[in-house]
Amino acid sequence: MGNTYGNLFRLTTFGESHGKYIGGIIDGCPSKIKLDLKFIQNKLDRRKPGQSKITTLRKEQDRVEFLSGIFEGKTLGTPIGFVIKNKDVKSKDYLHLKDTYRPSHADFTYEAKYGIRDYRGGGRASARETACRVVAGAIAEQILNQIGIQIFAYVSSVGKISLKRHYHELDLSNTYNNIVRCPDKVCANEMINEIKEVAIDGDTIGGEITAVAKNIPIGLGEPVFDKLNASLAKAMLSINAVHAFKYGFLNNEISSSKGSEVNDVLVDSSGVTKTNFSGGILGGISNGNDVYCTISFKPVSTIMRDQNTINKDGDKVKIEGKGRHDACVVPRAVPIVESMMALTLLDKYLINKKIL
């Protein structure tokens, strides 16, 4: 029913934005993996609301509680169950939306599909659900780190402010040194100011996140319908507010280039290529080079302005913009992108091991 992601390493999530808990079940996690619980909590802290002056004012501790599958700090190989309590809920802020559909939200489609919806904070359609992905992604990332795979993600654009430098030119360890999650300090300050100005105007703005995976082994990805790039696209497009995905060839469009300009020439038998315009994937299979992609996020649909819409009876009404929402979602989405890449790569790695 669309609540599970993965094949061998599988995550099922549950819960709504204003319910008592959100949570998940991770199945297929290898046994005897020593987990750093502080690493998992740190990832959650980077995603949680209320962490800076450019994010939503909702305050959640996002403390994960593990219920099963872990004993004496190690995984058992059995399902890992976990929950995160929702504490700072203000459901009354959404009473005026009980019978009204917000523009560009899932209100109308959820009610049309199920005949009922939880209007409080968007219910199951809320980005609150992504905290569960971060828990599972942090576990997957620790397993990947043990085999040498490293994952990085950073904000590469906010509105028309774009980081022009390639990730090779950046010190990605600086990503979390500022509240906008951009590794370039000058560009980060411009992005922060842009978000502040947009928020003052009662509006929202979109942006992009670039993700990079290093030390990828050759052979991840299953042709024809489970290509690595296709799986990454599905993973990223499943994140709230994501509307586009592309891999390889940063800062330009490969579709408008000539083959002579973008063909990656092999330089040795290890799969290393002179350039990496293909983003480390050929024929849907990793070729040993860095895997990288860019994910585009639309502006948050809730704006602090009055908007015209309709109610469930089809009457034209006006809704008031209020509540606690991000003016720009991309800073808090960085750990979510990292997590979805980790989930995808670990799943492909485990599949590849079974085949070999």
Helices and strands as residue ranges (DSSP letters): E 4-5, E 10-15, E 21-27, H 37-47, E 64-66, E 70-71, E 74-75, E 80-85, G 91-97, E 100-101, H 107-114, G 120-125, G 127-129, H 130-146, E 150-158, E 161-162, G 167-169, G 172-177, H 185-200, E 207-214, H 228-237, E 242-247, G 254-256, H 259-262, E 281-282, E 285-286, E 291-297, E 307-311, E 316-319, H 330-355
